[in-house]
């Protein structure tokens, strides 16, 4: 069950981060540097080992 919840979590997180970035860049006309911020925010999500097994590496 934890695999499914992680899949839902990561899909929600990445779509929120990159969707918000895409909105800021393409709809609002902001700088493309927002994609760099989105990359770092996307990389800051929980890892599968931390989510599923509780192992902090």
Biotite code that builds the C-alpha atoms (Angstrom):
import biotite.structure as struc

atoms = struc.array([
    struc.Atom([0.000, 0.000, 0.000], chain_id="A", res_id=1, res_name="UNK", atom_name="CA", element="C"),
    struc.Atom([2.896, 2.356, 0.682], chain_id="A", res_id=2, res_name="UNK", atom_name="CA", element="C"),
    struc.Atom([4.006, 1.990, -2.942], chain_id="A", res_id=3, res_name="UNK", atom_name="CA", element="C"),
    struc.Atom([0.664, 3.313, -4.134], chain_id="A", res_id=4, res_name="UNK", atom_name="CA", element="C"),
    struc.Atom([0.658, 6.200, -1.689], chain_id="A", res_id=5, res_name="UNK", atom_name="CA", element="C"),
    struc.Atom([4.196, 7.138, -2.748], chain_id="A", res_id=6, res_name="UNK", atom_name="CA", element="C"),
    struc.Atom([3.159, 7.054, -6.395], chain_id="A", res_id=7, res_name="UNK", atom_name="CA", element="C"),
    struc.Atom([0.214, 9.350, -5.653], chain_id="A", res_id=8, res_name="UNK", atom_name="CA", element="C"),
    struc.Atom([2.412, 11.633, -3.557], chain_id="A", res_id=9, res_name="UNK", atom_name="CA", element="C"),
    struc.Atom([5.198, 11.977, -6.119], chain_id="A", res_id=10, res_name="UNK", atom_name="CA", element="C"),
    struc.Atom([2.794, 12.541, -9.013], chain_id="A", res_id=11, res_name="UNK", atom_name="CA", element="C"),
    struc.Atom([0.983, 15.227, -7.016], chain_id="A", res_id=12, res_name="UNK", atom_name="CA", element="C"),
    struc.Atom([4.222, 16.869, -5.863], chain_id="A", res_id=13, res_name="UNK", atom_name="CA", element="C"),
    struc.Atom([5.872, 16.992, -9.275], chain_id="A", res_id=14, res_name="UNK", atom_name="CA", element="C"),
    struc.Atom([2.735, 18.164, -11.064], chain_id="A", res_id=15, res_name="UNK", atom_name="CA", element="C"),
    struc.Atom([2.261, 20.890, -8.467], chain_id="A", res_id=16, res_name="UNK", atom_name="CA", element="C"),
    struc.Atom([5.879, 22.067, -8.692], chain_id="A", res_id=17, res_name="UNK", atom_name="CA", element="C"),
    struc.Atom([6.326, 21.897, -12.465], chain_id="A", res_id=18, res_name="UNK", atom_name="CA", element="C"),
    struc.Atom([2.759, 22.942, -13.177], chain_id="A", res_id=19, res_name="UNK", atom_name="CA", element="C"),
    struc.Atom([3.160, 26.018, -11.009], chain_id="A", res_id=20, res_name="UNK", atom_name="CA", element="C"),
    struc.Atom([6.472, 26.773, -12.667], chain_id="A", res_id=21, res_name="UNK", atom_name="CA", element="C"),
    struc.Atom([4.966, 26.363, -16.119], chain_id="A", res_id=22, res_name="UNK", atom_name="CA", element="C"),
    struc.Atom([2.128, 28.668, -15.159], chain_id="A", res_id=23, res_name="UNK", atom_name="CA", element="C"),
    struc.Atom([4.535, 31.306, -13.854], chain_id="A", res_id=24, res_name="UNK", atom_name="CA", element="C"),
    struc.Atom([6.747, 31.152, -16.936], chain_id="A", res_id=25, res_name="UNK", atom_name="CA", element="C"),
    struc.Atom([4.254, 30.691, -19.758], chain_id="A", res_id=26, res_name="UNK", atom_name="CA", element="C"),
    struc.Atom([1.059, 32.319, -18.476], chain_id="A", res_id=27, res_name="UNK", atom_name="CA", element="C"),
    struc.Atom([2.519, 35.133, -16.390], chain_id="A", res_id=28, res_name="UNK", atom_name="CA", element="C"),
    struc.Atom([5.624, 35.689, -18.533], chain_id="A", res_id=29, res_name="UNK", atom_name="CA", element="C"),
    struc.Atom([8.145, 35.329, -15.726], chain_id="A", res_id=30, res_name="UNK", atom_name="CA", element="C"),
    struc.Atom([11.809, 34.396, -16.122], chain_id="A", res_id=31, res_name="UNK", atom_name="CA", element="C"),
    struc.Atom([12.838, 30.932, -17.247], chain_id="A", res_id=32, res_name="UNK", atom_name="CA", element="C"),
    struc.Atom([14.965, 30.659, -14.118], chain_id="A", res_id=33, res_name="UNK", atom_name="CA", element="C"),
    struc.Atom([11.809, 29.464, -12.385], chain_id="A", res_id=34, res_name="UNK", atom_name="CA", element="C"),
    struc.Atom([12.481, 26.073, -13.992], chain_id="A", res_id=35, res_name="UNK", atom_name="CA", element="C"),
    struc.Atom([15.757, 25.868, -12.085], chain_id="A", res_id=36, res_name="UNK", atom_name="CA", element="C"),
    struc.Atom([13.846, 26.512, -8.879], chain_id="A", res_id=37, res_name="UNK", atom_name="CA", element="C"),
    struc.Atom([11.295, 23.878, -9.894], chain_id="A", res_id=38, res_name="UNK", atom_name="CA", element="C"),
    struc.Atom([14.098, 21.372, -10.475], chain_id="A", res_id=39, res_name="UNK", atom_name="CA", element="C"),
    struc.Atom([15.469, 21.879, -6.974], chain_id="A", res_id=40, res_name="UNK", atom_name="CA", element="C"),
    struc.Atom([12.016, 21.789, -5.408], chain_id="A", res_id=41, res_name="UNK", atom_name="CA", element="C"),
    struc.Atom([11.197, 18.632, -7.344], chain_id="A", res_id=42, res_name="UNK", atom_name="CA", element="C"),
    struc.Atom([14.420, 17.026, -6.154], chain_id="A", res_id=43, res_name="UNK", atom_name="CA", element="C"),
    struc.Atom([13.585, 17.872, -2.544], chain_id="A", res_id=44, res_name="UNK", atom_name="CA", element="C"),
    struc.Atom([10.651, 15.443, -2.465], chain_id="A", res_id=45, res_name="UNK", atom_name="CA", element="C"),
    struc.Atom([10.804, 12.403, -0.206], chain_id="A", res_id=46, res_name="UNK", atom_name="CA", element="C"),
    struc.Atom([12.818, 9.550, -1.657], chain_id="A", res_id=47, res_name="UNK", atom_name="CA", element="C"),
    struc.Atom([11.106, 6.163, -2.062], chain_id="A", res_id=48, res_name="UNK", atom_name="CA", element="C"),
    struc.Atom([13.283, 4.549, 0.607], chain_id="A", res_id=49, res_name="UNK", atom_name="CA", element="C"),
    struc.Atom([12.420, 7.243, 3.109], chain_id="A", res_id=50, res_name="UNK", atom_name="CA", element="C"),
    struc.Atom([8.705, 7.110, 2.275], chain_id="A", res_id=51, res_name="UNK", atom_name="CA", element="C"),
    struc.Atom([8.271, 3.333, 2.110], chain_id="A", res_id=52, res_name="UNK", atom_name="CA", element="C"),
    struc.Atom([10.851, 1.982, 4.545], chain_id="A", res_id=53, res_name="UNK", atom_name="CA", element="C"),
    struc.Atom([11.543, 4.990, 6.753], chain_id="A", res_id=54, res_name="UNK", atom_name="CA", element="C"),
    struc.Atom([15.277, 4.785, 6.027], chain_id="A", res_id=55, res_name="UNK", atom_name="CA", element="C"),
    struc.Atom([17.051, 8.111, 6.114], chain_id="A", res_id=56, res_name="UNK", atom_name="CA", element="C"),
    struc.Atom([20.166, 8.013, 3.961], chain_id="A", res_id=57, res_name="UNK", atom_name="CA", element="C"),
])
